[in-house]
Amino acid sequence: MASTLPQIPLPLVRGDDFAHVFYIVGSDEVTPTNITGRTYAMQMRPTPDAAAVSLSFTCTVPVGSDGAVNVAASHTLTAALTRTTYVADLQETASGVVTTLVRVTFTVVADVTR
């Protein structure tokens, strides 16, 4: 039986730098998972089935034992986005196995100060 992915809504201001930290934790939902050696990827699209990627995020793991995945995009990349809602998901690759961990809904709002 497949489990339902957690879903997180996040705002994103067009033309701003974006940064968010996802924490990978154990079954107790508190203890950090050691994610050393794992890689992460996150892409934004207007719909899950859209062929074109609207934005690819940079995903880094500063200290694997902390369980933290830093996800970021520069203001140059976010400036090209349209004011609308996008979807993304965070995928983990561990020992060749790809797992989608979370689905994110981004609401892109217009920047006022330019």
GROMACS elastic network, one bead per residue, 0.5 to 0.9 nm:
[ bonds ]
;  ai    aj funct       b0    kb
    4     7     6  0.88480   500
    5   100     6  0.79807   500
    5   101     6  0.67000   500
    5   102     6  0.55243   500
    5   103     6  0.64715   500
    6   101     6  0.75245   500
    6   102     6  0.51406   500
    6   103     6  0.62527   500
    6   104     6  0.84551   500
    7   102     6  0.60083   500
    7   104     6  0.56419   500
    7   105     6  0.74233   500
    8   102     6  0.74956   500
    8   103     6  0.63972   500
    8   105     6  0.62469   500
    8   106     6  0.85775   500
    9   103     6  0.86959   500
    9   104     6  0.57108   500
    9   106     6  0.59944   500
    9   107     6  0.76383   500
   10   104     6  0.69617   500
   10   105     6  0.61693   500
   10   107     6  0.64999   500
   10   108     6  0.88023   500
   11   105     6  0.83618   500
   11   106     6  0.55769   500
   11   108     6  0.61223   500
   11   109     6  0.73964   500
   12    15     6  0.89105   500
   12    16     6  0.77261   500
   12    17     6  0.88571   500
   12    18     6  0.69717   500
   12    78     6  0.81277   500
   12   106     6  0.64212   500
   12   107     6  0.60501   500
   12   109     6  0.63413   500
   12   110     6  0.88822   500
   13    16     6  0.56026   500
   13    17     6  0.82475   500
   13    18     6  0.80628   500
   13    78     6  0.76165   500
   13    79     6  0.85471   500
   13    83     6  0.89147   500
   13   107     6  0.83501   500
   13   108     6  0.56665   500
   13   109     6  0.50306   500
   13   110     6  0.60585   500
   13   111     6  0.58770   500
   14    17     6  0.85651   500
   14    75     6  0.74963   500
   14    77     6  0.87618   500
   14    78     6  0.51610   500
   14    80     6  0.75030   500
   14    81     6  0.63323   500
   14    82     6  0.77692   500
   14    83     6  0.75487   500
   14   108     6  0.61821   500
   14   109     6  0.59842   500
   14   110     6  0.54099   500
   14   111     6  0.54539   500
   15    74     6  0.81767   500
   15    76     6  0.64243   500
   15    77     6  0.74905   500
   15    78     6  0.50468   500
   15    80     6  0.75763   500
   15    81     6  0.82503   500
   15   110     6  0.81219   500
   15   111     6  0.64002   500
   15   114     6  0.80317   500
   16    73     6  0.86874   500
   16    74     6  0.70894   500
   16    76     6  0.78990   500
   16    77     6  0.88019   500
   16    78     6  0.64335   500
   16    79     6  0.71778   500
   16   111     6  0.77830   500
   17    72     6  0.75475   500
   17    73     6  0.59796   500
   17    76     6  0.79044   500
   17    77     6  0.84268   500
   17    78     6  0.71968   500
   18    71     6  0.80418   500
   18    72     6  0.53392   500
   18    73     6  0.51301   500
   18    74     6  0.63581   500
   18    75     6  0.71815   500
   18    78     6  0.78510   500
   19    70     6  0.71030   500
   19    71     6  0.56831   500
   19    73     6  0.67132   500
   19    74     6  0.86868   500
   20    69     6  0.83732   500
   20    70     6  0.60207   500
   20    71     6  0.53136   500
   20    72     6  0.65201   500
   21    68     6  0.63463   500
   21    69     6  0.55682   500
   21    71     6  0.60865   500
   21    72     6  0.87068   500
   22    67     6  0.82066   500
   22    68     6  0.57590   500
   22    69     6  0.51347   500
   22    70     6  0.65369   500
   22    71     6  0.76185   500
   22    90     6  0.89884   500
   23    32     6  0.71608   500
   23    33     6  0.83756   500
   23    66     6  0.80371   500
   23    67     6  0.54353   500
   23    69     6  0.62674   500
   23    70     6  0.88141   500
   24    29     6  0.86040   500
   24    31     6  0.85967   500
   24    32     6  0.60086   500
   24    33     6  0.56476   500
   24    34     6  0.82296   500
   24    35     6  0.77865   500
   24    66     6  0.84429   500
   24    68     6  0.62878   500
   24    69     6  0.76313   500
   24   101     6  0.88835   500
   25    28     6  0.75296   500
   25    29     6  0.54260   500
   25    30     6  0.58306   500
   25    31     6  0.53456   500
   25    34     6  0.85247   500
   25    67     6  0.66170   500
   25    68     6  0.89803   500
   26    29     6  0.54186   500
   26    30     6  0.65482   500
   26    31     6  0.54573   500
   26    32     6  0.61737   500
   26    33     6  0.56383   500
   27    30     6  0.78230   500
   27    31     6  0.80454   500
   28    31     6  0.65748   500
   29    32     6  0.82293   500
   31    67     6  0.87476   500
   32    35     6  0.87206   500
   32    65     6  0.70644   500
   32    66     6  0.57522   500
   32    68     6  0.80068   500
   33    64     6  0.81424   500
   33    65     6  0.66260   500
   33    66     6  0.70466   500
   33    68     6  0.86914   500
   34    63     6  0.87298   500
   34    64     6  0.53680   500
   34    66     6  0.64755   500
   34    67     6  0.54822   500
   35    38     6  0.55227   500
   35    39     6  0.83387   500
   35    61     6  0.79263   500
   35    63     6  0.83739   500
   35    65     6  0.62550   500
   35    66     6  0.78579   500
   35    67     6  0.56579   500
   35    68     6  0.81080   500
   35    69     6  0.88741   500
   35    94     6  0.84462   500
   36    39     6  0.85599   500
   36    61     6  0.78610   500
   36    63     6  0.74744   500
   36    65     6  0.65568   500
   36    67     6  0.83293   500
   37    64     6  0.75767   500
   37    93     6  0.89981   500
   37    94     6  0.72152   500
   37    95     6  0.82738   500
   38    61     6  0.84515   500
   38    64     6  0.83618   500
   38    92     6  0.67555   500
   38    93     6  0.56972   500
   38    95     6  0.74671   500
   39    59     6  0.79768   500
   39    60     6  0.78569   500
   39    61     6  0.78907   500
   39    91     6  0.82924   500
   39    92     6  0.57301   500
   39    93     6  0.52338   500
   39    94     6  0.68404   500
   40    58     6  0.87720   500
   40    59     6  0.58087   500
   40    60     6  0.73125   500
   40    61     6  0.83678   500
   40    69     6  0.76806   500
   40    90     6  0.68510   500
   40    91     6  0.55193   500
   40    93     6  0.63051   500
   41    56     6  0.80089   500
   41    57     6  0.71894   500
   41    58     6  0.74198   500
   41    59     6  0.60166   500
   41    71     6  0.86946   500
   41    89     6  0.82404   500
   41    90     6  0.59199   500
   41    91     6  0.53055   500
   41    92     6  0.67235   500
   41    93     6  0.84220   500
   42    55     6  0.86458   500
   42    56     6  0.61366   500
   42    57     6  0.55324   500
   42    58     6  0.75983   500
   42    59     6  0.72289   500
   42    71     6  0.78527   500
   42    88     6  0.64780   500
   42    89     6  0.56995   500
   42    91     6  0.63752   500
   43    53     6  0.65223   500
   43    54     6  0.74845   500
   43    55     6  0.58111   500
   43    57     6  0.61119   500
   43    87     6  0.82984   500
   43    88     6  0.54689   500
   43    89     6  0.66879   500
   43    90     6  0.77593   500
   44    47     6  0.85544   500
   44    48     6  0.87217   500
   44    53     6  0.60444   500
   44    54     6  0.54491   500
   44    55     6  0.50707   500
   44    56     6  0.63236   500
   44    57     6  0.79495   500
   44    86     6  0.62915   500
   44    87     6  0.55891   500
   44    89     6  0.75858   500
   44   104     6  0.88140   500
   44   105     6  0.89765   500
   44   106     6  0.83244   500
   45    48     6  0.64562   500
   45    49     6  0.81836   500
   45    50     6  0.62704   500
   45    51     6  0.80948   500
   45    52     6  0.68649   500
   45    53     6  0.52119   500
   45    54     6  0.50796   500
   45    55     6  0.71210   500
   45    86     6  0.55465   500
   45    87     6  0.55525   500
   45    88     6  0.63951   500
   46    49     6  0.84045   500
   46    50     6  0.64774   500
   46    52     6  0.85741   500
   46    53     6  0.82226   500
   46    54     6  0.71924   500
   46    84     6  0.81457   500
   46    85     6  0.67306   500
   46    87     6  0.60891   500
   46    88     6  0.87100   500
   47    50     6  0.52941   500
   47    51     6  0.89221   500
   47    85     6  0.87701   500
   47    86     6  0.64877   500
   47    87     6  0.60479   500
   47    88     6  0.86139   500
   48    51     6  0.85908   500
   48    86     6  0.87538   500
   48    87     6  0.65549   500
   48    88     6  0.76535   500
   50    53     6  0.75002   500
   53    56     6  0.69712   500
   54    80     6  0.86745   500
   54    81     6  0.72557   500
   54    86     6  0.85142   500
   55    73     6  0.81385   500
   55    77     6  0.70765   500
   55    78     6  0.77083   500
   55    80     6  0.89827   500
   55    81     6  0.81476   500
   56    73     6  0.76927   500
   56    77     6  0.88353   500
   57    71     6  0.61715   500
   57    72     6  0.55068   500
   57    73     6  0.53319   500
   57    74     6  0.87613   500
   58    70     6  0.78865   500
   58    71     6  0.56271   500
   58    72     6  0.52022   500
   58    73     6  0.63183   500
   59    69     6  0.65192   500
   59    70     6  0.55347   500
   59    72     6  0.66237   500
   60    68     6  0.85266   500
   60    69     6  0.57248   500
   60    70     6  0.51471   500
   60    71     6  0.66726   500
   60    72     6  0.86170   500
   61    64     6  0.59882   500
   61    66     6  0.87912   500
   61    67     6  0.78701   500
   61    68     6  0.61928   500
   61    70     6  0.62725   500
   62    66     6  0.83423   500
   62    68     6  0.73407   500
   62    69     6  0.75182   500
   62    70     6  0.77050   500
   63    66     6  0.56337   500
   63    67     6  0.73602   500
   63    68     6  0.72294   500
   63    69     6  0.88906   500
   64    67     6  0.56267   500
   64    68     6  0.70756   500
   64    69     6  0.86008   500
   65    68     6  0.81619   500
   66    69     6  0.89419   500
   73    76     6  0.82176   500
   73    77     6  0.64192   500
   73    78     6  0.68663   500
   74    77     6  0.53654   500
   74    78     6  0.64302   500
   74    79     6  0.86435   500
   75    78     6  0.50507   500
   75    79     6  0.58651   500
   75    80     6  0.88790   500
   76    79     6  0.53370   500
   76    80     6  0.71946   500
   77    80     6  0.57984   500
   77    81     6  0.75430   500
   78    81     6  0.54604   500
   78    82     6  0.88996   500
   78   108     6  0.88780   500
   79    82     6  0.83170   500
   79   111     6  0.87474   500
   81    84     6  0.83419   500
   81   108     6  0.74704   500
   82    85     6  0.86946   500
   82   108     6  0.70886   500
   82   109     6  0.83186   500
   82   110     6  0.82740   500
   83   107     6  0.75605   500
   83   109     6  0.53318   500
   83   110     6  0.61152   500
   84   106     6  0.83034   500
   84   107     6  0.60234   500
   84   108     6  0.54605   500
   84   109     6  0.72628   500
   85   105     6  0.68906   500
   85   106     6  0.55797   500
   85   108     6  0.61376   500
   85   109     6  0.89977   500
   86   104     6  0.83528   500
   86   105     6  0.58314   500
   86   106     6  0.50715   500
   86   107     6  0.64953   500
   86   108     6  0.76831   500
   87   103     6  0.72435   500
   87   104     6  0.57311   500
   87   106     6  0.60387   500
   87   107     6  0.88641   500
   88   102     6  0.85307   500
   88   103     6  0.58555   500
   88   104     6  0.50571   500
   88   105     6  0.64350   500
   88   106     6  0.76156   500
   89   100     6  0.67037   500
   89   101     6  0.72482   500
   89   102     6  0.55299   500
   89   104     6  0.56381   500
   89   105     6  0.86018   500
   90    99     6  0.85636   500
   90   100     6  0.58566   500
   90   101     6  0.56710   500
   90   102     6  0.55289   500
   90   103     6  0.66892   500
   90   104     6  0.79379   500
   91    98     6  0.66605   500
   91    99     6  0.55453   500
   91   101     6  0.58426   500
   91   102     6  0.76821   500
   92    97     6  0.79558   500
   92    98     6  0.56133   500
   92    99     6  0.52382   500
   92   100     6  0.62837   500
   92   101     6  0.70030   500
   93    96     6  0.58817   500
   93    97     6  0.53856   500
   93    99     6  0.64669   500
   93   100     6  0.89095   500
   94    97     6  0.52561   500
   94    98     6  0.66473   500
   94    99     6  0.81958   500
   95    98     6  0.85325   500
  100   103     6  0.79444   500
  111   114     6  0.69778   500
